[in-house]
Amino acid sequence: MTETEAALRALAHNVRAARTRAGLSLDELGRRARVSKGALVGLEKAQGNPNFATLVRLADTLGVSVSALMEGPAEGRVRVVSSDAVAPLWKGRQGSEARLMLTTSGPAPVEVWRWRLEPDEEYPSHPHQAGVVETVSVTSGRMVLVVDGAEHTVAAGETATFDGDASHVYRGAGTEPCHLIMTVQLPPGPQPAS
């Protein structure tokens, strides 16, 4: 089995399990996440190639992280992930990319992303569920972060944070690529009854 086939099977299993835990039919999940029932059926059969925006909408609707939908079985207490071992979830036309490195476990998981933004290339993100907090730390170059239409320049050595339920855009700025680490803190999931 290829790495891509294994990833699709893990995604299919995780989407089906999360949908079942949430008590949602394919129709209801599709309606809430704005994904066609046919695409969901294919996804749960490990067929097709869902795009990044679809994965984000499914994760938000199911109340889980994107990486929780994509990860295979746990591998131990310490996980070390190399960026070249993780396929980009988004690639821009000019060479920009975003890689979801890992998601921490616990009641309020955190996704850790590595981004490269080429000058003037941008990624518009739809608003996330309430309670999501994003943080971007620029390691080289600079970017423009647009939140609710207001532009904020973030340069190497600077960090910005904002509520992810607002519309937002990441744009490379300057003449060199911008490299950044982004974290997405998800709201706490439902707590078990005591």
C-alpha positions in Angstrom: 0.0 0.0 0.0 1.4 3.4 -0.9 1.7 6.3 1.6 -1.2 8.1 -0.3 -3.5 5.1 -0.1 -2.7 4.7 3.6 -3.5 8.4 4.2 -6.8 8.1 2.4 -7.8 5.0 4.4 -6.9 6.8 7.7 -8.9 9.8 6.5 -11.9 7.7 5.5 -11.9 5.8 8.9 -11.5 9.0 10.9 -14.2 10.9 9.1 -16.7 8.0 9.4 -15.8 7.6 13.2 -16.1 11.3 13.9 -19.4 11.5 12.0 -20.8 8.5 13.9 -19.6 10.0 17.3 -21.4 13.2 16.4 -24.6 11.3 15.5 -24.8 12.8 12.0 -26.0 11.2 8.8 -24.1 11.7 5.6 -26.9 14.1 4.5 -26.7 16.2 7.7 -22.9 16.3 7.7 -22.9 17.4 4.0 -25.5 20.1 4.7 -23.6 21.5 7.7 -20.2 21.3 6.1 -21.3 22.4 2.7 -19.9 19.2 1.1 -21.9 17.1 -1.3 -23.2 13.7 -0.1 -21.5 12.1 -3.1 -18.1 13.6 -2.1 -18.7 12.3 1.5 -19.6 8.8 0.3 -16.4 8.7 -1.8 -14.3 10.1 1.1 -15.6 7.4 3.5 -14.7 4.8 0.9 -11.2 6.2 0.7 -11.7 7.5 -2.8 -11.2 10.9 -4.2 -8.8 13.7 -3.2 -10.5 16.3 -0.9 -9.1 19.7 -1.0 -7.8 21.6 2.0 -10.9 23.8 2.4 -13.2 20.7 2.4 -11.1 19.2 5.2 -11.2 22.4 7.2 -15.1 22.6 6.8 -15.4 18.9 7.8 -13.1 19.3 10.8 -15.0 22.4 12.0 -18.4 20.8 11.6 -17.3 17.6 13.4 -15.5 19.6 16.2 -12.1 18.0 15.6 -8.8 19.1 14.2 -7.8 18.6 10.6 -4.9 16.4 11.6 -7.3 14.3 13.8 -9.1 13.5 10.5 -5.8 12.6 8.8 -3.7 10.8 11.4 -3.1 7.1 11.7 -2.6 5.1 14.9 -0.5 6.7 17.7 3.2 5.8 17.5 4.3 6.4 21.1 4.9 9.1 23.8 7.1 11.3 21.6 6.3 12.2 18.0 9.0 13.7 15.9 7.8 14.9 12.5 10.1 16.0 9.7 8.6 18.6 7.3 9.7 16.6 4.3 7.6 13.6 5.5 4.4 15.6 5.5 2.7 16.5 2.2 1.5 20.1 1.8 -2.2 20.5 2.4 -2.2 23.7 0.3 0.1 24.7 -2.6 0.0 28.1 -4.2 0.6 28.8 -7.9 3.8 30.6 -7.1 5.3 28.0 -4.8 3.7 28.8 -1.5 2.7 25.9 0.7 1.2 24.9 4.1 2.0 21.7 5.9 0.1 20.5 9.0 3.0 19.0 11.1 1.0 17.6 14.0 -1.8 18.2 16.4 -1.3 17.9 20.2 -3.7 15.8 22.2 -5.7 16.9 25.2 -9.0 18.7 25.9 -7.9 21.8 23.8 -5.8 20.4 20.9 -3.3 22.7 19.0 -2.4 22.2 15.4 1.2 23.1 14.4 1.7 24.3 10.8 4.7 25.3 8.7 4.0 27.8 6.0 6.0 29.3 3.1 4.4 32.3 1.4 5.9 33.6 -1.8 5.9 37.4 -2.3 2.4 38.7 -3.1 0.8 35.2 -3.0 -2.0 34.8 -0.6 -4.2 32.2 1.1 -7.7 33.4 2.1 -9.1 31.3 5.0 -12.8 31.0 5.8 -13.7 31.8 9.4 -13.3 28.8 11.8 -15.7 27.8 14.5 -16.0 30.1 17.6 -13.2 29.6 20.1 -10.4 28.9 17.6 -7.3 31.1 18.2 -4.6 31.3 15.5 -1.0 32.5 16.2 1.6 33.2 13.4 5.3 33.5 14.2 7.4 34.7 11.2 10.9 33.1 11.2 12.1 34.8 8.0 10.8 37.3 5.6 7.5 39.1 6.2 3.8 38.7 5.6 0.6 40.7 5.7 -2.1 39.2 7.9 -5.5 40.5 7.0 -8.2 40.0 9.7 -11.7 41.4 9.1 -10.3 43.6 6.3 -7.6 45.2 8.5 -4.0 44.6 7.3 -1.2 43.9 9.8 2.5 43.5 8.7 4.3 40.7 10.6 8.1 40.5 10.1 10.8 38.0 11.0 11.0 37.7 14.8 7.4 38.9 15.3 4.3 36.9 16.4 0.6 37.8 15.9 -2.5 36.2 17.3 -6.2 36.6 16.5 -9.6 34.9 16.9 -9.9 32.5 13.9 -13.7 32.9 13.7 -13.1 36.1 11.7 -12.3 36.1 7.9 -8.6 36.2 7.4 -5.9 36.1 4.7 -2.2 35.3 4.8 -0.1 37.1 2.2 3.6 37.0 1.4 5.2 40.5 1.5 8.6 41.9 0.4 10.9 40.3 -2.1 11.8 37.1 -0.4 9.7 34.1 0.7 8.1 34.4 4.2 8.5 31.3 6.4 6.3 31.0 9.5 5.0 28.7 12.1 1.3 28.8 12.7 -0.6 27.3 15.6 -4.3 26.8 15.6 -5.7 26.3 19.1 -9.0 24.5 19.0 -11.7 25.0 21.6 -12.0 22.3 24.2 -14.1 19.4 23.1 -17.1 18.0 25.1 -16.0 16.9 28.5 -17.0 13.5 29.8 -19.9 13.4 32.2 -18.7 13.1 35.8 
